[in-house]
Amino acid sequence: MTRLLVLGGSDFVGRAVVDDALARGWDVTVLNRGSTPVPDGVRQLVGDRTRADGLDALRAPGAHDAWDAVVDTWSWAPAAVRDAARLLADRIPDDGRYVYVSSRSVYPFPPARGADESAALVDGDPDDTTHDDYARAKRGAEIAAVEALGDRAILLRAGLILGPRENVGRLPWWLRRVVRGGPVLAPGPADLPLQYVDARDLAAFALDVSTNPARASGPVDVVSAPGHTTMGGLLAACVAVTADDAAAAGNPPAELVWVEPEVVLAAGIEPWSQLPVWLPPGELHDALHGSDTSLAYELGLRPRDVRETVRDTWTWLRALDAAGEATPQRADRPAVGLPPDLEAAALAAAATG
């Protein structure tokens, strides 16, 4: 039986990794702060990696002597990855893998359209104990993993991540806006290509490459091919999956009102943050939605249809609502979404031409 250690494992991508590994029948251990329950069948070790004693549970009697694979989802100070990678270097076999979930943010922004794993990188310090710069922190953690494990380290440079348990709020905001109904500002053009990865597909890819060492080592950009869906496809899926619930709540049907990028920007609306996922055509759009991910596809990445990602995210949100639970939001990320008054003003401007 494959023995997996997940450093994290409670939220979003980490939880997707745990769920997928359990479905495969793997022996799963997680190390995290212990503030969130883990699924049945998971061994939970408690440790806060921001503390000097945060890895002590891995050293304690009863912890495994070795793991076939480790997945690390850390997003803060690189020194935490340094310490974990060094500790585990002798407990991962020669054919095992330490998979670090990194980010395409390690490329200087904006990377050129068509950039791949060979693109230039930001500077990073594996000994950094701060988290002042997300890109530099991720790069420092990458360096730490490679220094400790060499070619047993896999660096998954994820792009935009969507799906159930999203704790940044991008797709959840669109779904909650659409279910309210009425005219919905849809930033154009509708055929604008998008590039993202469902957290569950990222998790499955991480486990696949972790146990097939002949297939991967080093960096891999993990995100769908450009144009896997479009802005129109994403928002149409949001309308379709929320329609029945909107009607049951007495809300008017959602009407997507496509507004030209120039009008959106002239209204003072911030792309990406106030209109999540969306960037106007041009250099910034190409940087976020135009990368070359052919290596990930060669290694087996198979992104699911956008309609499944949207449907399952809405199902998760409805379950949270039924349980009276708030939508999770990462403390280190600002809330996203468009204020209603700004949306109304932009729609009015678009209507008057």
Secondary structure as GFF3:
##gff-version 3
##sequence-region A 1 353
A	DSSP	beta_strand	3	7	.	.	.	ID=ss1
A	DSSP	alpha_helix	12	23	.	.	.	ID=ss2
A	DSSP	beta_strand	27	32	.	.	.	ID=ss3
A	DSSP	beta_strand	42	46	.	.	.	ID=ss4
A	DSSP	alpha_helix	56	59	.	.	.	ID=ss5
A	DSSP	beta_strand	69	72	.	.	.	ID=ss6
A	DSSP	alpha_helix	78	88	.	.	.	ID=ss7
A	DSSP	three_ten_helix	89	91	.	.	.	ID=ss8
A	DSSP	beta_strand	97	103	.	.	.	ID=ss9
A	DSSP	three_ten_helix	104	106	.	.	.	ID=ss10
A	DSSP	alpha_helix	134	149	.	.	.	ID=ss11
A	DSSP	three_ten_helix	150	152	.	.	.	ID=ss12
A	DSSP	beta_strand	153	158	.	.	.	ID=ss13
A	DSSP	beta_strand	161	162	.	.	.	ID=ss14
A	DSSP	alpha_helix	170	180	.	.	.	ID=ss15
A	DSSP	beta_strand	182	187	.	.	.	ID=ss16
A	DSSP	beta_strand	193	194	.	.	.	ID=ss17
A	DSSP	beta_strand	197	198	.	.	.	ID=ss18
A	DSSP	alpha_helix	199	210	.	.	.	ID=ss19
A	DSSP	beta_strand	218	222	.	.	.	ID=ss20
A	DSSP	beta_strand	229	230	.	.	.	ID=ss21
A	DSSP	alpha_helix	231	248	.	.	.	ID=ss22
A	DSSP	beta_strand	254	259	.	.	.	ID=ss23
A	DSSP	alpha_helix	261	266	.	.	.	ID=ss24
A	DSSP	beta_strand	271	272	.	.	.	ID=ss25
A	DSSP	beta_strand	275	276	.	.	.	ID=ss26
A	DSSP	alpha_helix	283	289	.	.	.	ID=ss27
A	DSSP	alpha_helix	294	298	.	.	.	ID=ss28
A	DSSP	alpha_helix	306	322	.	.	.	ID=ss29
A	DSSP	alpha_helix	340	352	.	.	.	ID=ss30
###
